[in-house]
Amino acid sequence: MNFLHMFSSAIIMILLISLLILIHEAGHFFAAKLVGIRVDKFGFGLPFGPTLFSKKIGETEILIHAFLLGGYVSFPDDEQDCDLPADSPKRFCNKTLAQRALVISAGVICNVLLAYFLIFCTGLVWKQLPDNKFVVKFESFASTAVQSALNSGFEKGDVIYKINGTKIDYPIAINKFFTASKEFDGFSAQNIIDNKFNELKALNPNINSEGFIPEGTVVHIPAFTDESPVNLTNDNILGIEKYKSNETELSEVQKNLRDKINYNTEYTADKEIMLIDIAAAISDTKKPVQITVLRNGEEINLNTVYPNKDGLLGIQQSFTEVYSETKTLKQLISGTFHYVNYNIGFMVYTLGKLFAGKIPVSEMNGIIAITKIGTELIAYKGIFDGLLLTAMISLNLAIINILPIPALDGGHLLFIIIEKVTGKPVSKKLIEVLSNFFFYLLIAFMILIIYNDIHGWIIGKF
């Protein structure tokens, strides 16, 4: 992929993101004009640093700021030295609750409509839309394939259908299962540790099971057994929630002991050690992975496989995205709504996990990551994939903006709802204080996200 192609793809992605911001602010602008509110400023970017462009068109001053991550429209109510009288019908505050709510929500509405429009047009021209799933096939064994993989019964073209009973719709799911099932992962179920402790006592009746075993003592080791298979949730697979083992974590002493024993039938203590430590050490073994494939339309359970200490099995896969046809008007409308509704549901669910503290802020990314990913998507897969990504960003922008947080559209709608319920407007001073506080909080959050983006880019996260 040459530099010119990547550069042009980056420009396209930046223009598409800019379009989202313009559409959002244009929604506020035209809704204000519709209900007779004067718009003093239409700003592209946030008013920090230098202003790159400024021109008065009619009643409105058009501005482009150097800090391009955002936009705004300014009404007479926002200016202390406004020349309009306090009771002017051109002021935002003198409009009905319904009119003010329309102006505030117009940006979000436009972003949602734009998303539907982009997806509809993509399906119309492309004749298909993604079905939010993939088909993953086994191709061959790598030179580093573990023996259990070679003995598994894989055949070229097998569709990897299930792992440990979980249906595989995403290629990333396979690696996540293998990584979570790696040998000697440092965890083991407490019941396995207890069983091994009892087996050790039975095999070594002359050893003090409660105190320290003297150096030089020969300890007979019971047969090693597999651990329980790993079960990952959909949240674990999609990266919404990190996988955390609920098993007992081995201490450093126990891990070192595990490596020394290394499946041997005897262990000679090289220092004082407790029997319970040996029990924990020999309990951390292999986690079985049961793979079900589709072969000629039939489900086939392969022989159990065991990833190595690095969580690798040594198989090479190919994957293809599943698409739904949108050749007829009915298919097009149905596909558009399915695609939008699925992704809205996913975004809202993810947002809920974020507020619940399930997703660390360090895992969040923003405009730089989106631009980079979008650039590569356009460069390698084409403009249609870029348009679909733009539609998803537009939906995300709408969902974020409608949150009931002061300084966002949803916060202003919340104040209107409070006014409707109480029969009197919220104090302007309170609105100003809350809006300013959350505005600077959002700026700080944005800076943190930018840091995540730059750090992720440097370490090759995306």
C-alpha positions as a printed Julia matrix, in Angstrom:
462×3 Matrix{Float64}:
   0.0     0.0    0.0
   1.77    3.21  -1.16
   1.99    6.44   0.79
  -0.28    8.36  -1.58
  -3.07    5.79  -1.16
  -2.79    5.89   2.64
  -2.64    9.7    2.64
  -5.73   10.03   0.46
  -7.55    7.49   2.66
  -6.64    9.55   5.75
  -8.01   12.71   4.11
 -11.25   10.9    3.24
 -11.63    9.65   6.83
 -10.97   13.11   8.29
 -13.51   14.65   5.91
 -16.09   12.01   6.88
 -15.6    12.72  10.61
 -15.77   16.46   9.91
 -19.05   15.85   8.12
 -20.5    14.33  11.31
 -19.65   17.42  13.33
 -21.02   19.77  10.67
 -24.24   17.76  10.37
 -24.7    17.81  14.16
 -24.22   21.57  14.47
 -26.24   22.19  11.31
 -29.11   20.39  13.01
 -29.03   22.9   15.87
 -28.62   25.77  13.41
 -31.55   24.97  11.12
 -33.83   23.99  14.0
 -33.1    27.37  15.62
 -33.84   29.16  12.36
 -37.05   27.15  11.99
 -38.45   28.37  15.31
 -37.15   31.94  14.89
 -34.07   31.98  17.13
 -31.17   34.13  16.01
 -27.87   32.26  15.65
 -24.94   34.56  16.39
 -22.11   32.06  15.82
 -21.6    28.77  14.02
 -18.26   27.34  15.12
 -16.41   24.37  13.73
 -13.95   23.21  16.39
 -13.73   24.41  19.98
 -12.8    28.04  20.82
  -9.29   27.3   22.11
  -6.19   28.71  20.52
  -6.21   30.6   17.22
  -9.22   31.05  14.96
  -8.33   29.96  11.44
 -11.31   31.5    9.65
 -14.05   34.01  10.49
 -16.74   35.53   8.31
 -20.13   37.13   9.0
 -22.92   35.78   6.81
 -26.23   37.48   7.55
 -26.8    37.4   11.31
 -24.35   34.55  11.86
 -20.57   34.62  12.22
 -18.96   31.48  10.78
 -15.76   30.4   12.59
 -13.22   27.64  12.15
 -10.96   27.04  15.16
  -7.59   25.31  15.28
  -8.85   22.85  17.92
 -11.08   20.89  15.55
 -12.43   18.29  17.98
 -15.98   19.6   18.22
 -18.31   22.39  17.2
 -20.98   24.71  18.53
 -23.73   27.22  17.72
 -24.15   30.33  19.81
 -27.48   32.05  20.52
 -28.09   35.62  21.79
 -28.65   34.22  25.28
 -24.99   33.15  25.34
 -23.7    36.72  24.89
 -23.71   39.13  27.85
 -23.57   42.22  25.61
 -26.33   41.04  23.26
 -28.19   43.9   21.55
 -31.57   42.11  21.64
 -34.08   43.11  24.32
 -34.73   40.57  27.09
 -38.21   39.77  25.76
 -37.15   39.37  22.13
 -38.72   36.36  20.38
 -35.33   35.77  18.75
 -33.89   34.69  22.08
 -33.68   30.99  22.91
 -35.06   31.5   26.41
 -38.3    33.04  25.11
 -39.31   30.0   23.07
 -41.69   27.3   24.27
 -40.36   24.18  25.98
 -41.16   22.12  22.89
 -39.32   24.55  20.6
 -36.25   24.62  22.87
 -36.27   20.83  23.13
 -36.4    20.59  19.34
 -33.4    22.9   18.91
 -31.36   21.04  21.54
 -32.15   17.55  20.22
 -31.84   18.47  16.53
 -28.11   17.69  16.42
 -28.63   14.2   17.82
 -31.56   13.61  15.47
 -29.45   14.65  12.48
 -26.61   12.3   13.49
 -29.04    9.38  13.77
 -30.68   10.21  10.43
 -27.25   10.55   8.81
 -26.29    7.1   10.07
 -29.44    5.57   8.6
 -28.84    7.46   5.34
 -25.21    6.32   5.01
 -26.07    2.7    5.73
 -29.07    2.8    3.39
 -26.95    4.26   0.57
 -24.15    1.76   1.2
 -26.59   -1.13   1.0
 -28.24    0.37  -2.08
 -24.99    0.63  -4.04
 -23.09   -2.31  -2.51
 -26.1    -4.68  -2.62
 -25.15   -6.11   0.78
 -24.64   -5.16   4.42
 -22.55   -6.81   7.15
 -24.41   -9.27   9.37
 -22.14   -8.59  12.39
 -20.56  -12.04  12.31
 -17.78  -13.98  10.59
 -17.08  -17.5    9.35
 -13.69  -18.78  10.54
 -12.06  -21.72   8.74
  -9.08  -23.91   9.52
  -6.45  -23.72   6.76
  -3.32  -25.54   7.92
  -0.96  -26.27  10.79
   1.89  -23.9   11.54
   5.41  -25.25  12.02
   4.97  -24.52  15.73
   1.75  -26.56  16.09
   1.47  -28.46  19.36
   1.03  -32.23  19.22
  -2.58  -32.15  20.44
  -3.48  -29.9   17.5
  -1.84  -32.32  15.04
  -3.88  -35.14  16.59
  -7.13  -33.16  16.79
  -8.61  -34.28  13.46
  -8.65  -30.87  11.78
  -9.19  -30.91   8.02
  -8.63  -28.0    5.65
 -11.82  -26.0    5.2
 -13.35  -26.97   8.56
 -15.49  -24.15   9.91
 -14.57  -23.49  13.55
 -18.13  -23.49  14.86
 -17.87  -23.77  18.65
 -15.19  -23.69  21.34
 -16.09  -25.16  24.72
 -19.73  -24.94  23.67
 -19.62  -21.24  22.75
 -20.54  -20.37  19.16
 -17.73  -18.61  17.32
 -18.88  -15.53  15.4
 -15.64  -13.52  15.58
 -12.04  -14.52  14.73
 -10.79  -12.87  17.92
 -12.81  -15.36  19.99
 -10.48  -18.22  19.02
  -7.32  -16.51  20.23
  -9.05  -15.36  23.41
 -10.06  -18.94  24.24
  -6.55  -20.22  23.55
  -4.89  -17.46  25.59
  -7.23  -18.01  28.55
  -6.55  -21.77  28.32
  -2.76  -21.64  28.23
  -0.73  -24.24  30.1
   0.71  -23.19  33.48
  -1.39  -20.03  33.64
  -0.8   -19.58  37.37
  -4.35  -20.41  38.46
  -6.17  -23.53  39.57
  -9.57  -24.34  41.06
  -9.55  -24.67  44.84
 -11.34  -28.03  44.7
  -8.55  -29.44  42.49
  -5.93  -28.17  44.94
  -7.81  -29.79  47.83
  -8.08  -33.11  45.94
  -4.37  -33.08  45.1
  -3.54  -32.35  48.73
  -5.52  -35.41  49.82
  -3.86  -37.55  47.13
  -0.41  -36.38  48.25
  -1.18  -37.31  51.85
  -2.33  -40.78  50.77
   0.81  -41.34  48.64
   3.16  -39.99  51.3
   1.81  -41.19  54.68
   5.14  -40.59  56.45
   5.27  -36.9   55.54
   3.91  -34.25  57.92
   1.08  -32.79  55.89
   0.62  -29.74  58.08
   4.22  -28.65  58.75
   7.31  -28.04  56.65
   8.82  -30.9   54.66
  12.61  -31.07  55.32
  15.06  -30.46  52.49
  16.04  -33.68  50.72
  12.69  -35.41  51.33
  11.41  -37.39  48.34
   7.75  -36.66  47.65
   5.72  -39.02  45.45
   3.53  -37.08  43.03
   0.03  -38.32  42.09
  -1.14  -38.49  38.49
  -1.61  -35.13  36.85
  -5.13  -34.24  35.7
  -6.57  -31.61  33.4
  -8.1   -28.48  34.81
 -11.61  -27.32  33.97
 -12.22  -25.84  30.5
 -12.47  -22.05  30.21
 -15.82  -20.41  29.61
 -15.77  -16.93  28.12
 -18.75  -14.6   28.03
 -19.64  -12.55  24.97
 -18.36   -9.5   26.86
 -14.98  -11.21  27.33
 -14.8   -12.08  23.64
 -15.72   -8.59  22.4
 -13.37   -6.91  24.85
 -16.14   -5.16  26.78
 -15.04   -6.87  29.95
 -11.63   -8.39  30.64
 -11.55  -12.08  31.43
 -10.68  -12.7   35.07
 -10.18  -16.19  36.4
 -12.26  -17.0   39.47
  -9.76  -19.69  40.44
  -7.07  -19.52  43.11
  -3.88  -17.79  42.03
  -0.63  -19.56  42.8
   2.05  -17.77  44.82
   5.5   -17.22  43.35
   6.82  -20.07  45.51
   4.13  -22.39  44.15
   4.79  -21.33  40.54
   8.51  -21.99  40.91
   7.72  -25.36  42.46
   5.36  -26.18  39.59
   8.12  -25.51  37.06
  10.57  -27.7   38.98
   8.18  -30.65  39.25
   7.08  -30.24  35.59
   4.91  -33.39  35.4
   7.51  -35.66  37.08
   6.33  -38.5   39.33
   8.7   -37.6   42.18
  10.08  -34.42  43.66
  13.04  -34.11  46.0
  12.64  -31.03  48.17
  15.55  -28.65  47.61
  14.45  -26.53  50.57
  11.81  -26.61  53.27
   8.4   -26.68  51.67
   4.8   -27.38  52.7
   2.68  -30.13  51.2
  -0.12  -27.66  50.38
   2.35  -25.74  48.19
   3.12  -28.91  46.26
  -0.61  -29.56  45.93
  -1.15  -26.11  44.41
   1.88  -26.51  42.13
   0.72  -29.8   40.59
  -2.85  -28.51  40.21
  -1.82  -25.88  37.65
  -1.61  -28.0   34.5
  -3.44  -27.94  31.18
  -6.87  -26.55  30.37
  -8.63  -28.63  27.73
 -10.18  -26.93  24.71
 -13.0   -28.71  22.92
 -13.49  -27.53  19.34
 -16.56  -28.29  17.27
 -16.29  -27.81  13.52
 -18.74  -27.81  10.66
 -17.7   -30.19   7.91
 -20.04  -30.7    4.96
 -22.87  -29.26   7.06
 -22.3   -31.7    9.95
 -21.15  -30.79  13.46
 -18.04  -32.75  14.43
 -16.32  -32.67  17.83
 -12.56  -32.81  17.38
 -10.16  -34.47  19.77
  -9.33  -32.3   22.77
  -6.53  -29.8   22.22
  -4.23  -28.06  24.71
  -2.64  -24.65  24.0
   1.0   -24.28  25.05
   2.43  -22.0   27.74
   2.07  -19.01  25.42
  -1.58  -19.75  24.71
  -0.87  -20.9   21.17
  -2.12  -23.97  19.34
  -0.3   -23.5   16.04
  -3.19  -23.47  13.58
  -3.64  -21.07  10.68
  -7.11  -19.72   9.99
  -8.93  -17.68   7.41
 -12.08  -15.7    7.99
 -14.77  -14.08   5.88
 -17.37  -11.59   7.0
 -21.0   -12.65   6.65
 -23.2   -10.3    4.62
 -26.93  -10.04   4.07
 -28.19   -9.23   0.58
 -29.88   -5.86   0.05
 -30.9    -6.31  -3.58
 -34.61   -5.65  -3.05
 -36.19   -2.65  -1.32
 -37.52   -4.89   1.45
 -34.07   -6.4    2.04
 -32.5    -2.94   1.97
 -34.88   -1.44   4.53
 -34.73   -4.52   6.76
 -30.93   -4.72   6.53
 -30.51   -1.02   7.3
 -32.7    -1.16  10.41
 -31.1    -4.41  11.58
 -27.59   -3.0   11.22
 -28.43    0.27  12.99
 -30.47   -1.3   15.78
 -27.84   -3.96  16.5
 -25.08   -1.38  16.79
 -27.15    1.05  18.86
 -27.9    -1.78  21.28
 -24.22   -2.71  21.43
 -23.14    0.9   22.03
 -25.69    1.47  24.79
 -24.74   -1.81  26.44
 -21.03   -0.94  26.27
 -21.71    2.51  27.69
 -23.57    0.93  30.59
 -20.57   -1.3   31.27
 -18.32    1.77  31.22
 -20.4     3.62  33.81
 -20.57    0.44  35.88
 -16.77    0.42  36.02
 -16.44   -2.8   34.02
 -14.38   -1.11  31.3
 -11.27    0.77  32.48
 -10.79    4.27  31.07
  -7.35    3.15  29.89
  -9.09    0.92  27.35
 -11.04    3.79  25.78
  -9.96    5.42  22.53
 -11.05    8.45  20.58
 -10.67   10.52  17.45
  -7.02    9.67  16.67
  -7.61    5.91  16.95
 -10.82    6.2   14.95
  -9.06    8.16  12.22
  -6.19    5.66  12.03
  -8.48    2.64  11.98
 -10.79    4.33   9.48
  -7.87    5.27   7.24
  -6.63    1.68   7.13
 -10.17    0.4    6.64
 -10.7     2.64   3.61
  -7.22    1.93   2.24
  -7.47   -1.86   2.52
 -11.19   -2.6    2.26
 -12.68    0.37   0.41
 -14.94    3.36   0.83
 -18.05    1.34   1.71
 -16.46    0.04   4.9
 -15.36    3.59   5.64
 -18.93    4.83   5.22
 -20.24    2.15   7.58
 -17.63    3.13  10.17
 -18.65    6.78   9.72
 -22.28    5.82  10.32
 -21.3     4.05  13.54
 -19.32    7.09  14.7
 -22.36    9.24  13.95
 -24.54    6.97  16.1
 -21.95    7.01  18.84
 -21.84   10.81  18.72
 -25.63   10.92  19.04
 -25.71    8.52  21.99
 -22.93   10.38  23.85
 -24.57   13.75  23.25
 -27.97   12.65  24.52
 -26.58   11.6   27.9
 -28.1    13.73  30.71
 -24.8    15.46  31.48
 -24.58   19.27  31.72
 -22.54   20.71  28.82
 -23.99   18.03  26.52
 -27.29   18.21  24.64
 -28.81   15.66  26.99
 -27.99   17.86  29.98
 -29.86   20.8   28.47
 -32.81   18.53  27.73
 -32.72   17.45  31.36
 -33.05   21.07  32.47
 -36.06   21.47  30.18
 -37.67   18.33  31.62
 -37.1    19.67  35.14
 -38.72   22.96  34.09
 -41.68   21.07  32.66
 -42.13   19.05  35.86
 -41.61   21.88  38.37
 -43.27   24.63  36.36
 -40.3    26.98  36.67
 -36.93   27.21  34.91
 -33.74   26.0   36.51
 -31.59   28.83  37.84
 -29.4    30.28  35.09
 -26.55   30.57  37.58
 -26.85   26.86  38.47
 -26.96   25.88  34.79
 -23.88   28.0   34.1
 -21.91   26.55  37.02
 -22.83   22.95  36.18
 -22.24   23.42  32.46
 -18.82   25.0   33.0
 -17.79   22.31  35.48
 -18.77   19.43  33.2
 -17.38   21.21  30.14
 -13.89   21.33  31.67
 -14.37   17.79  32.96
 -15.13   16.66  29.42
 -12.07   18.5   28.11
  -9.9    16.71  30.69
 -11.51   13.41  29.68
 -10.86   14.21  26.02
  -7.18   14.87  26.77
  -6.97   11.5   28.55
  -8.54    9.77  25.54
  -6.08   11.49  23.2
  -3.25   10.22  25.42
  -4.69    6.69  25.16
  -4.8     7.08  21.38
  -1.21    8.25  21.07
   0.05    5.59  23.51
  -1.92    2.88  21.7
  -0.52    4.01  18.35
   3.07    3.96  19.67
   2.79    0.45  21.13
   0.94   -0.87  18.07
  -2.37   -1.49  19.82
  -4.29   -0.49  16.68
